[in-house]
Amino acid sequence: MNRDHKAVVLEYVSSLSDDVLQFFNSRLSEKLFGDLAVSLEEFSKDKRMDNLLSNAGSSEAVFVLLDEIREIIHKEYKKKGSHLKSAAS
């Protein structure tokens, strides 16, 4: 992922509410039936994320990009982790 793409993802992830961040973290980590489709549908609601994924070039590139997005989301989730866990209690 180049710097511009990473900036788009970081900006998007930083705009997510704690609940949505937690949602994406579990959906993209567990990858249960339908999780990727739901995640892609949510990403497509953001114009820049939709453009980023639309320009991936191939289905393999989309999956690579999703893995990179998952890593960024997971890092942000871990950073906020103690806050999210205490809010859930």
Secondary structure, DSSP 8 states (H G I E B T S, - for coil): --HHHHHHHHHHHHTS-HHHHHHHHHHHHH--TTHHHHHHHHHHTSHHHHHHHHTS-SHHHHHHHHHHHHHHHHHHHHHHHHHHHHHH-
